[in-house]
Amino acid sequence: MEEVKKFINGKEVRCGAICNFCKSRLSASSNGGTGHLRRHINSCKKKALVAISSSQSHLHFGSDGNV
């Protein structure tokens, strides 16, 4: 996740995150936890699509040992 920052009273403050896969903006207030960020990562639909499409290929060998 990419951090979203803004300036409040001259100080840079984290105020959220952007999902690297689906580009959803997720809040991150100082009085809240980060559980929703973890749940989003576990359930992000576009992340699942990327994981499936980038899985390792299987090589098939012939009886002579060639690929």
Stockholm file with secondary structure:
# STOCKHOLM 1.0

chainA/1-67         MEEVKKFINGKEVRCGAICNFCKSRLSASSNGGTGHLRRHINSCKKKALVAISSSQSHLHFGSDGNV
#=GR chainA/1-67 SS CEEEEEEETTEEEEEEEECTTTCCEEECCTTSCSHHHHHHHHHCHHHHHHHHHTCCCCCCCCTTSCC
#=GC SS_cons        CEEEEEEETTEEEEEEEECTTTCCEEECCTTSCSHHHHHHHHHCHHHHHHHHHTCCCCCCCCTTSCC
//
